[in-house]
Amino acid sequence: MTAWTFEHTPTDHPDAVALLRAYRAELISRYYRRPATEAEVDQLDAEEPDTCLAAFLVARRDGAPVGCVGLRRLDAGLGELTKVYLDPRARGQGGGARLITAIEAAAAELGLATLRLDTRADLVEARVLYARQGYREIPRYNDSEYASHWFEKSLPAAVRSLSPTTPPTAS
């Protein structure tokens, strides 16, 4: 049986840095339909710092880092998912749904009742994942130049009532 775990991790931890670079490289590669250069990844690193996140989780499968997700606080009770990434070798195994569930629990621990996110039209799998996790499309809520779809989800009362010591389900 594959064991999934989700750990609060500083974004400057080596595992987080590697996952964030892989996330950015994939975004660039898919957007331009060619491999990303190191310079492009470095530039995106500089343009989108990871320092203002309220939470950042690293997903591990059997101990190996395979994904990440960040959470920004937008307003009282309102947060935004960002930097949602799962290594291609770990996709198709329920890890994306587990990752979203884990960050929703972290958001609830921070007192957030509603989560938003944006994504691009070419990230079809991401849009399917968000819809399956209960996110619904909403009108534009930010000025992201690359976003073409915006989603929102109200966290269920059961998630919001989790105590800070209750770990997310990792089965």
Secondary structure, 3 states (H helix, E strand, C coil): CCCEEEEECCCCCHHHHHHHHHHHHHHHHHHHCCCCCHHHHHHHHHHCCCCCCCEEEEEEECCEEEEEEEEEEEECCEEEEEEEEECHHHCCCCHHHHHHHHHHHHHHHCCCCEEEEEECCCCHHHHHHHHHCCCEEECCCCCCCCCCEEEEEECCHHHHCCCCCCCCCCC
